């Protein structure tokens, strides 16, 4: 899988959402290799979108389409400080992304110890089992590792209310220890809450 993460800011979320809906209706049918996307705008106007493709080649072919270029030229008018970051290192958990989510939280951070992170990744199955048991409101997760040592973690929840309740729910010592290891090795620099996520 190849993922392109696009970030920026907007002062016109309605206009930006119209463009997203237009892409879905008019351009998606011709986007060969496109698997889906998750995005939205935070309360303070931060925009983020994670677009999933079968391969980097499929993403490049899509970007080269004439209608895609015209659509992006129009979409850019609704965005400031746009950045693109790509990756083929994608770690799905709990089935990956979920279009059934009522709330999405994106965590962005950095990897402090690559060797330790690789070690933890081999234990993702154990971590997933703990999440299924103790955080049932989490219905999907995609962690994207970037070449510059940063990461983007997209977490899908049944609802924001259930996510907040889950945050307060005590977990067994084993689960707390594993979460602590992940947080120490991959600390979070920012949380982006998408209360009205765009799921495609």
C-alpha positions as CSV (number, residue, x, y, z in Angstrom):
1,X,0.0,0.0,0.0
2,X,1.1,3.6,-0.7
3,X,-0.3,6.5,1.3
4,X,0.0,10.2,0.6
5,X,-0.6,12.4,3.6
6,X,-1.7,16.0,2.7
7,X,-1.8,18.7,5.3
8,X,-2.6,22.4,5.4
9,X,-5.0,25.0,6.8
10,X,-8.2,26.4,5.5
11,X,-10.6,29.2,6.3
12,X,-13.4,27.8,4.1
13,X,-14.1,24.2,5.1
14,X,-17.4,24.2,3.2
15,X,-15.7,25.1,0.0
16,X,-13.0,22.5,0.6
17,X,-15.6,19.8,1.4
18,X,-17.4,20.7,-1.8
19,X,-14.2,20.1,-3.7
20,X,-13.8,16.7,-1.9
21,X,-17.3,15.7,-2.9
22,X,-16.7,16.8,-6.5
23,X,-13.6,14.6,-6.6
24,X,-15.6,11.6,-5.4
25,X,-18.3,12.1,-8.0
26,X,-16.3,13.2,-11.0
27,X,-12.7,12.0,-10.7
28,X,-12.8,8.9,-8.5
29,X,-14.2,6.7,-11.3
30,X,-11.0,7.3,-13.3
31,X,-8.6,6.9,-10.4
32,X,-7.2,3.5,-11.1
33,X,-5.6,1.9,-8.0
34,X,-7.2,4.3,-5.5
35,X,-8.2,2.4,-2.4
36,X,-9.9,5.2,-0.3
37,X,-9.1,8.2,1.9
38,X,-9.7,9.6,5.3
39,X,-9.6,13.3,5.9
40,X,-11.3,16.4,7.4
41,X,-10.8,19.7,9.1
42,X,-10.3,20.3,12.8
43,X,-12.2,22.9,14.8
44,X,-9.3,25.4,14.3
45,X,-9.0,25.0,10.5
46,X,-6.3,22.3,10.3
47,X,-6.8,20.1,7.2
48,X,-5.4,16.6,6.8
49,X,-6.1,13.9,4.3
50,X,-4.6,10.4,4.0
51,X,-5.1,9.0,0.5
52,X,-4.5,5.2,0.0
53,X,-3.4,3.7,-3.3
54,X,-2.4,0.2,-4.3
55,X,1.0,1.4,-5.2
56,X,3.2,4.5,-5.7
57,X,2.9,4.1,-9.4
58,X,-0.9,4.2,-9.2
59,X,-0.7,7.4,-7.2
60,X,1.7,9.0,-9.7
61,X,-0.6,8.0,-12.6
62,X,-3.5,9.6,-10.9
63,X,-1.6,12.8,-10.2
64,X,-0.6,13.0,-13.9
65,X,-4.2,13.0,-15.1
66,X,-5.3,16.3,-16.7
67,X,-8.6,16.4,-14.9
68,X,-6.8,15.7,-11.6
69,X,-4.5,18.7,-12.2
70,X,-7.4,21.0,-13.0
71,X,-9.3,19.9,-9.9
72,X,-6.2,20.4,-7.7
73,X,-5.6,23.9,-9.1
74,X,-9.1,24.8,-8.0
75,X,-8.8,23.0,-4.6
76,X,-5.6,24.8,-3.7
77,X,-7.5,28.1,-3.6
78,X,-9.1,26.8,-0.3
79,X,-5.8,25.8,1.3
80,X,-2.7,27.5,2.8
81,X,0.6,26.0,3.9
82,X,0.1,22.7,2.0
83,X,2.5,19.9,2.5
84,X,2.7,16.4,1.0
85,X,4.4,13.4,2.6
86,X,4.4,10.0,1.1
87,X,5.1,6.5,2.4
88,X,5.0,2.8,1.6
89,X,5.5,1.8,5.2
90,X,2.0,1.4,6.4
91,X,1.0,-0.6,9.5
92,X,-2.8,-1.5,9.5
93,X,-4.4,-2.6,12.7
94,X,-7.9,-3.8,13.5
95,X,-8.5,-4.1,9.8
96,X,-7.0,-0.8,8.9
97,X,-9.3,2.2,8.0
98,X,-13.0,2.0,8.7
99,X,-15.7,4.0,6.8
100,X,-18.1,3.3,9.8
101,X,-16.2,5.6,12.1
102,X,-18.1,8.5,13.7
103,X,-14.9,10.2,14.9
104,X,-11.3,10.1,13.7
105,X,-8.2,11.2,15.7
106,X,-4.9,11.7,13.8
107,X,-1.7,11.6,15.9
108,X,1.4,13.0,14.4
109,X,4.8,12.5,16.0
110,X,8.3,11.2,15.6
111,X,10.2,7.9,16.2
112,X,12.9,8.4,18.8
113,X,14.4,4.9,18.5
114,X,14.1,3.0,15.1
115,X,15.4,-0.3,16.5
116,X,13.0,-0.2,19.4
117,X,10.2,0.8,17.1
118,X,11.0,-2.2,14.8
119,X,10.9,-4.4,17.9
120,X,7.5,-3.1,19.0
121,X,6.1,-3.5,15.5
122,X,6.7,-7.3,15.7
123,X,4.4,-7.2,18.7
124,X,1.6,-5.4,16.9
125,X,-0.6,-8.6,17.1
126,X,-0.4,-8.6,20.9
127,X,-1.2,-4.9,21.0
128,X,-4.2,-5.4,18.6
129,X,-5.6,-8.1,20.9
130,X,-5.3,-5.8,23.9
131,X,-7.1,-3.0,22.0
132,X,-9.9,-5.4,20.9
133,X,-10.5,-6.4,24.5
134,X,-10.1,-3.1,26.3
135,X,-10.8,-0.4,23.7
136,X,-13.8,-1.8,21.7
137,X,-14.7,1.7,20.5
138,X,-11.5,1.7,18.4
139,X,-12.6,0.1,15.1
140,X,-9.6,0.7,12.9
141,X,-6.1,2.1,12.8
142,X,-3.5,3.0,10.2
143,X,0.1,4.0,11.2
144,X,2.1,5.5,8.4
145,X,5.9,5.7,8.9
146,X,7.7,8.5,7.0
147,X,11.2,8.5,5.7
148,X,12.1,11.6,7.8
149,X,11.6,9.7,11.0
150,X,8.1,11.0,11.7
151,X,4.8,9.2,11.6
152,X,1.1,9.7,11.1
153,X,-1.4,7.5,13.1
154,X,-5.0,7.6,12.0
155,X,-7.3,6.1,14.6
156,X,-11.0,5.3,13.8
157,X,-13.6,5.4,16.6
158,X,-17.3,4.5,16.8
159,X,-18.0,8.0,18.2
160,X,-16.2,10.8,19.9
161,X,-18.2,10.3,23.1
162,X,-17.1,6.6,23.3
163,X,-13.5,7.6,22.5
164,X,-13.4,10.0,25.4
165,X,-15.0,7.4,27.7
166,X,-12.4,4.9,26.5
167,X,-9.6,7.2,27.3
168,X,-10.7,7.4,31.0
169,X,-11.3,3.6,31.3
170,X,-8.5,1.9,33.3
171,X,-6.5,-0.8,31.5
172,X,-4.7,-3.8,32.9
173,X,-1.0,-3.3,33.9
174,X,0.1,-5.4,30.8
175,X,-1.8,-3.1,28.4
176,X,-0.7,0.1,30.2
177,X,3.0,-1.1,30.0
178,X,2.7,-1.8,26.2
179,X,1.0,1.6,25.6
180,X,3.8,3.2,27.6
181,X,6.5,1.6,25.5
182,X,4.8,2.7,22.3
183,X,4.4,6.3,23.6
184,X,8.0,6.5,24.7
185,X,9.4,5.2,21.4
186,X,6.9,7.1,19.2
187,X,5.8,10.2,21.2
188,X,2.9,12.2,19.9
189,X,3.6,15.8,18.9
190,X,0.1,16.8,18.0
191,X,-3.5,15.5,18.0
192,X,-5.9,16.4,15.2
193,X,-9.5,15.6,16.0
194,X,-11.8,15.1,13.0
195,X,-15.3,15.4,14.4
196,X,-16.9,15.2,10.9
197,X,-14.5,12.9,9.1
198,X,-14.5,12.5,5.3
199,X,-14.4,8.8,4.8
200,X,-14.2,7.4,1.2
